[in-house]
Amino acid sequence: MRVDVLTLFPEMFPPVLGASIVKRAIAKGLVRVEVHDLRDWSRDKHKKVDDRPYGGGPGMVMRPDPFFDAADDLRKQEVGKPHVVLLSPSGKRLTQPEVERLAKKPWLILLCGHYEGVDDRVRAGLADEEISIGDYVLTCGELPAMVLVDSVVRLLPGAVGDERSPKEESFRDNLLEYPQFTRPVEIRGMRVPEILRSGDHVRIGKWRRLNALRRTFSQRPDLNDESSNSSD
Ligand code: 9D3
């Protein structure tokens, strides 16, 4: 997979992409991530990439031309068609099924906007889709782009240590994971449940299932709600 990121803050990415599983996936050649400074495509002598909004109002708006020109240049670098994603608070919510869909794309271009907003022609004429990572307001699309890269990269074959397929985790039965414990057996008065130390794998399996259900019911009743899930 290839991922290109268009951003005003390229320096935000290396600390995250240079760590943990994403770093290893890059080193293994499973993914190539290129982060580009949008200012490189500014035609302005001061490298300006925003301007005042038509119709008036406070703040500035990111101009569309650096996005379009950058995408044009990137398209020349590779055969095939990139899938272009605009990170935006008005996008469709990123969920695990969406991550799985994106992980099948051979080439992603991620467009990061800013609090001020992006000229709407970027969404209309450049992006294939708009994605949000949740209903809260951030200052920019850079963190969401990194969230997307992290969630997608761990699904690439060979990226995760692969004891079992990462797809089989957590979201499988629309249940949260069961509680986990390791040593010590007791800390601050809290003991590891005796069943887990019994060696009785039938009882352990039942205990885990029961506690995954309990946890889901109290923390995330929406997860098990037939009317609100799209995995059926
Ligand atoms: C709330 C109205 N806006 C300010 C004038 C729009 C706005 C634009 C851009 C608000 C925040 C941002 C910056 N955020 C993102 O670019 C963003 C985001 C987010 O804020 N929350 C969840 N997912 C995403 S994906 C991109």
Boltz pocket constraint, residues with backbone or C-beta under 6 A from the ligand:
constraints:
  - pocket:
      binder: B
      contacts: [[A, 87], [A, 88], [A, 89], [A, 112], [A, 113], [A, 114], [A, 115], [A, 116], [A, 117], [A, 131], [A, 132], [A, 133], [A, 134], [A, 135], [A, 136], [A, 137], [A, 138], [A, 139], [A, 140], [A, 141], [A, 142], [A, 144]]
      max_distance: 6.0
